[in-house]
Amino acid sequence: MTDNRTLGFSSRSIHAGYQPDPHMGSINVPIYASTTFQQDGLAQLRGGYEYGRVANPTVHSLEKTLAALENADYARCFATGMAAVDTLIRILVRPGDHVILGNDAYGGMYRLLHHDYGQWGIELSIVNTADTAAVEAALKENTKLIWLETPTNPATTITDIAAVAKAVKAAGDAQIVVDNTFATPYLQNPLELGADHVLHSTTKYLGGHSDVLGGAVVTNSAEMDERLLYFQGNVGAVSSPFDAYLTARGIKTLEVRMDRHCSNAQAVAEFLESRPEVKQVLYPGLPSHPGHELAKKQMRGFGGMMSVRFHSEEHARQICLNTKLISLAESLGGVESLIEHPQNMTHISAEGSELVPPADLVRISVGIESIDDLLADLEQALDALD
């Protein structure tokens, strides 16, 4: 059997989680649509499988692939990204503990930590995680979790994972989780930079086709893996076999898709930055981005996500309605390009907090369409602004 550690990224994406079926020769992992598995004797499990809420071969195959892509030892798959988030928080935090969250993180993270876990005595600090000194200053004796997004959603702010990890580890025993959804394992491997655990919304780039929900936690900690399995089985936040199959299929083309996402996004960002209707383009691939140099060092590419600020809220709203090829929709990371107004869509749950995105900002998930068509659509949309 090939040592996955010697394979390139695309080879791992295709081969790391599954070898052809020795009985039937199936090249693709089968969808094991079974809620239960026959046992060889009392408490004698065949292949380690007993009940679908505990483990499933199709899901296990995907987990092995994800671990290989992050150069990690363990991965666990969940029904959604937020199910994975919730499970991690349950494991890492107790009433009276302190959590640090970035000041432009996903609105759903704020809602969960502030509104839901806040009522159980979790203390939350909102910090600019791009400022390592600010993170260090926010640490307390009861800090147990630092939640990082890099690039952030939606402002694409870049945090120095290695610098934050060094500061946090020197101060205590708090755990660092990096949401690697925007970057994917192809562009960034946070565990190698000092993070303790990595989270993915597999709904996004990993699935890649806007047709599956899922989440994952990747780690090198055997203890965390055991606890994830325990909590996951208890609450039933498991991936379905079919969703795992679709995600595994999507991952096989992750490298080629991400290369196209990156090249298209770079072209779109440069085009938008040249237009007078645009006040600012927030894309790590642009030299004007505050985190450009760090992104070059920390990532292997700049991704397919960007935010664009206009000279007024009205223009931001209009541009979302003016595009024709680019769809007005939430989510991201699919083959199709999407545009949205975060303040009124994905981040509406952050209302009243400092995580509220500017009203003049739109987020674009740049797909893999022909770049000339994307630029033409944006050009006509900009020309149509009042």
C-alpha positions in Angstrom: 0.0 0.0 0.0 1.3 3.5 -0.9 2.5 5.7 2.0 0.1 8.6 1.8 2.7 11.0 3.4 4.8 10.6 0.2 2.0 11.6 -2.1 1.2 15.0 -3.6 -2.0 16.8 -2.6 -4.2 15.7 -5.4 -3.0 12.1 -5.1 -3.9 12.1 -1.4 -7.3 13.7 -2.2 -8.1 10.8 -4.5 -6.4 7.8 -2.8 -5.8 8.5 0.9 -9.2 7.5 2.3 -10.0 4.5 0.2 -8.5 1.6 -1.7 -10.5 -0.3 -4.3 -12.9 -2.8 -2.8 -11.1 -6.2 -2.5 -14.3 -8.1 -3.2 -16.0 -6.2 -6.0 -13.1 -3.9 -7.1 -15.2 -0.7 -6.7 -13.0 2.3 -7.4 -15.3 4.6 -5.5 -16.1 4.2 -1.8 -19.6 2.5 -1.5 -22.4 4.3 0.2 -23.1 2.1 3.2 -26.7 3.0 3.7 -27.2 0.8 6.8 -28.2 1.9 10.2 -26.8 -1.2 11.9 -24.2 -3.8 11.2 -24.2 -7.6 11.7 -21.8 -8.7 14.5 -19.7 -11.8 14.4 -20.6 -12.7 18.0 -21.6 -11.0 21.3 -19.8 -7.7 21.4 -17.6 -8.9 18.5 -17.8 -6.1 15.9 -17.0 -6.8 12.3 -14.6 -4.1 11.1 -15.4 -2.0 14.2 -18.9 -1.1 13.1 -22.1 -1.6 15.1 -24.6 1.3 14.7 -24.8 4.2 12.3 -24.7 6.8 15.0 -21.4 5.6 16.2 -19.5 4.8 13.0 -20.0 4.2 9.3 -17.5 2.9 6.6 -18.4 5.6 4.1 -17.9 8.4 6.7 -14.8 6.7 8.0 -13.3 6.8 4.5 -13.9 10.6 4.3 -12.4 11.1 7.8 -9.2 9.3 6.7 -9.0 11.6 3.6 -9.4 14.8 5.7 -6.8 13.7 8.2 -4.4 13.0 5.3 -5.0 16.4 3.7 -4.3 18.3 6.9 -1.2 16.0 7.6 -3.0 15.0 10.8 -3.6 11.8 12.7 -7.4 12.1 13.3 -10.6 13.6 11.8 -14.2 13.3 12.7 -17.1 14.3 10.4 -20.4 15.9 11.5 -23.8 16.7 10.0 -22.9 20.4 9.6 -20.1 22.8 10.3 -22.0 24.2 13.3 -22.5 20.8 14.7 -18.8 20.3 14.7 -18.3 23.8 16.3 -20.8 23.0 19.0 -19.2 19.7 19.8 -15.7 21.3 20.1 -17.0 24.0 22.4 -18.8 21.4 24.7 -15.5 19.6 25.0 -13.2 22.5 25.5 -15.2 25.0 27.6 -17.0 24.8 31.0 -19.2 27.4 32.8 -16.9 30.2 34.1 -14.3 29.7 31.3 -13.2 32.5 29.0 -13.2 32.4 25.2 -11.5 34.7 22.7 -13.2 35.3 19.3 -12.0 37.4 16.4 -13.7 40.8 15.9 -14.8 40.0 12.3 -15.6 36.3 12.7 -18.7 34.6 11.2 -21.9 35.9 12.8 -23.1 32.4 13.7 -20.0 31.9 15.9 -20.9 35.1 17.9 -24.6 34.0 18.1 -23.6 30.6 19.5 -21.0 31.8 22.0 -22.7 35.0 23.1 -26.4 34.1 23.1 -26.4 30.4 23.7 -23.3 29.6 25.7 -23.3 33.0 27.4 -26.4 32.0 29.3 -24.4 29.1 30.8 -21.7 31.3 32.2 -19.2 31.4 29.3 -17.2 34.7 29.2 -16.5 36.0 25.7 -14.0 38.6 24.6 -14.0 40.0 21.1 -10.5 40.7 19.9 -8.7 41.7 16.7 -6.8 38.5 16.3 -4.6 39.9 13.6 -2.9 41.9 16.4 -1.0 39.2 18.3 -0.3 41.6 21.2 -4.1 42.2 21.5 -4.7 38.5 21.8 -1.9 38.2 24.4 -3.4 41.1 26.4 -6.8 39.5 26.3 -5.6 36.2 27.8 -6.9 35.4 31.4 -6.3 32.6 33.9 -9.6 31.1 32.9 -9.0 31.4 29.1 -9.6 28.0 27.6 -10.3 28.6 23.9 -9.0 31.0 21.2 -11.1 30.7 18.1 -9.4 31.9 14.9 -10.6 32.4 11.4 -7.9 33.2 8.8 -8.9 34.5 6.4 -11.8 35.8 8.3 -15.4 35.8 7.2 -16.2 38.2 5.6 -13.3 40.8 5.8 -10.5 38.2 4.9 -8.3 39.5 7.7 -5.2 37.4 8.1 -4.0 36.2 11.6 -0.5 35.0 12.2 -1.3 31.5 13.5 2.3 30.7 14.5 2.7 34.0 16.4 -0.6 33.6 18.3 0.1 30.0 19.1 3.5 30.9 20.5 2.0 33.6 22.7 -0.9 31.5 23.9 1.2 28.4 24.7 3.6 30.6 26.7 0.7 31.9 28.8 -1.2 28.8 29.7 -3.2 25.8 28.6 -5.8 27.4 26.3 -6.5 25.6 23.1 -6.4 27.1 19.6 -9.0 26.2 17.0 -8.6 27.5 13.5 -11.6 27.5 11.1 -9.8 26.6 7.9 -12.9 26.7 5.7 -11.9 29.7 3.6 -8.3 28.4 2.9 -9.0 24.6 2.8 -6.1 22.2 3.4 -4.8 22.8 0.0 -3.8 26.4 0.8 -3.1 26.2 4.6 -2.4 23.7 7.3 -2.9 25.3 10.7 -1.8 22.3 12.7 1.7 22.7 11.3 1.6 26.3 12.4 0.8 25.5 16.0 -3.0 25.2 16.2 -4.4 22.5 18.4 -7.4 21.6 16.2 -8.8 22.5 12.8 -12.4 23.0 11.9 -13.9 22.8 8.4 -17.4 23.4 7.1 -17.2 20.7 4.5 -20.3 22.2 3.0 -18.1 24.8 1.3 -15.0 24.2 -0.8 -14.4 20.6 0.2 -17.8 19.4 -1.1 -17.5 22.2 -3.7 -20.8 21.9 -5.5 -23.4 23.4 -3.1 -25.2 20.1 -2.7 -24.1 18.8 0.7 -24.0 19.8 4.3 -21.2 18.8 6.6 -18.5 19.7 9.1 -15.3 18.2 10.4 -12.7 18.5 13.2 -9.1 17.5 12.5 -6.6 17.0 15.2 -3.4 15.3 16.3 -4.7 14.7 19.8 -5.8 11.1 20.5 -7.6 12.3 23.6 -9.6 14.9 21.6 -10.4 12.3 19.0 -11.9 10.0 21.6 -13.9 12.8 23.2 -15.2 13.9 19.8 -16.3 10.3 19.1 -18.0 10.1 22.5 -19.9 13.4 22.2 -20.8 12.8 18.6 -22.3 9.5 19.3 -24.2 10.8 22.3 -25.9 13.7 20.6 -26.1 12.1 17.1 -24.4 15.0 15.2 -23.0 12.6 12.6 -22.6 12.8 8.9 -24.9 10.8 6.8 -23.3 8.2 4.4 -24.6 9.9 1.3 -23.4 13.3 2.4 -20.0 11.8 3.2 -19.9 10.2 -0.3 -20.7 13.5 -2.0 -18.0 15.3 0.1 -15.4 12.6 -0.7 -16.3 12.9 -4.4 -15.9 16.7 -4.3 -12.5 16.5 -2.5 -11.1 14.5 -5.4 -11.1 17.7 -7.5 -10.2 20.1 -4.7 -6.8 21.1 -6.0 -7.9 21.8 -9.6 -10.9 23.7 -8.4 -9.0 25.8 -5.9 -6.4 26.7 -8.5 -9.2 28.1 -10.6 -11.0 29.8 -7.7 -7.7 31.5 -6.8 -6.9 32.6 -10.4 -10.4 33.9 -11.0 -10.5 35.7 -7.6 -7.2 37.4 -8.3 -8.5 38.7 -11.7 -11.8 39.8 -10.2 -10.1 41.6 -7.3 -7.7 43.4 -9.6 -10.6 44.4 -11.9 -12.8 45.7 -9.0 -9.9 47.6 -7.5 -9.5 49.5 -10.8 -13.1 50.7 -10.8 -14.0 54.2 -9.4 -17.3 52.8 -8.0 -15.3 50.7 -5.6 -13.9 52.1 -2.3 -11.8 49.1 -1.3 -11.3 45.5 -2.2 -10.4 43.1 0.6 -8.6 40.2 -1.0 -5.3 38.8 0.4 -3.9 38.4 -3.1 -3.8 42.2 -3.5 -0.6 44.1 -2.4 -3.0 46.7 -0.9 -4.4 44.1 1.6 -3.1 44.6 5.1 -2.3 40.9 5.4 -0.9 40.4 2.0 2.7 39.6 3.1 1.6 37.4 5.9 -0.8 35.5 3.6 2.1 34.9 1.1 4.1 33.4 4.0 1.3 31.4 5.7 -0.7 30.2 2.7 0.0 28.6 -0.6 -2.5 30.7 -2.4 -5.1 33.4 -1.6 -8.4 31.6 -2.0 -11.6 32.5 -3.7 -13.2 34.8 -1.2 -13.2 38.6 -1.1 -15.2 41.5 0.3 -15.8 44.7 -1.5 -16.6 48.1 0.0 -18.5 50.7 -2.0 -19.0 54.4 -1.4 -22.5 53.9 0.0 -24.7 51.3 1.4 -27.1 51.9 -1.4 -24.5 50.9 -4.0 -23.6 47.8 -2.0 -27.2 46.7 -2.0 -27.6 47.6 -5.7 -24.6 45.6 -6.9 -26.1 42.5 -5.2 -29.2 42.9 -7.3 -27.5 43.9 -10.5 -25.4 40.8 -11.2 -26.9 38.3 -13.6 -24.4 35.4 -13.8 -23.3 35.8 -10.2 -26.2 34.7 -7.9 -27.4 36.5 -4.8 -27.2 33.8 -2.2 -25.6 32.9 1.1 -22.9 30.2 1.5 -19.7 30.0 -0.4 -17.1 27.7 -2.0 -19.2 26.1 -4.7 -18.3 26.1 -8.4 -20.8 28.9 -9.0 -20.1 32.5 -8.0 -22.2 34.0 -5.3 -22.7 37.6 -3.9 -24.3 38.7 -0.7 -24.7 41.6 1.7 -23.4 40.2 5.0 -24.9 42.8 7.3 -28.4 41.7 6.2 -27.7 38.1 5.4 -24.9 35.8 6.8 -24.0 38.1 9.7 -27.4 39.4 10.7 -27.1 37.4 13.9 -24.2 39.7 15.0 -26.5 42.7 15.1 -25.7 45.0 18.0 -22.1 43.7 18.3 -18.8 44.9 17.0 -18.8 42.0 14.6 -21.4 43.7 12.4 -19.9 44.2 8.9 -20.0 47.6 7.4 -23.2 48.4 5.5 -21.2 49.3 2.4 -19.6 45.9 2.2 -20.5 42.9 0.0 -19.0 39.4 0.0 -18.2 37.6 -3.2 -17.5 33.9 -3.4 -15.7 33.7 -6.8 -16.5 30.5 -8.7 -14.8 28.7 -11.5 -16.8 30.1 -14.4 -15.0 31.5 -17.4 -13.2 34.6 -16.1 -14.3 36.8 -19.1 -17.9 36.1 -18.2 -17.5 37.0 -14.6 -15.7 40.2 -15.4 -18.4 41.1 -18.0 -21.1 40.5 -15.4 -19.4 42.7 -12.8 -18.8 45.4 -15.4 -22.4 45.6 -16.4 -23.5 45.5 -12.7 -21.1 48.4 -11.9 -22.2 50.4 -14.9 -25.8 50.1 -13.8 -25.3 51.7 -10.4 -27.2 54.9 -9.9 
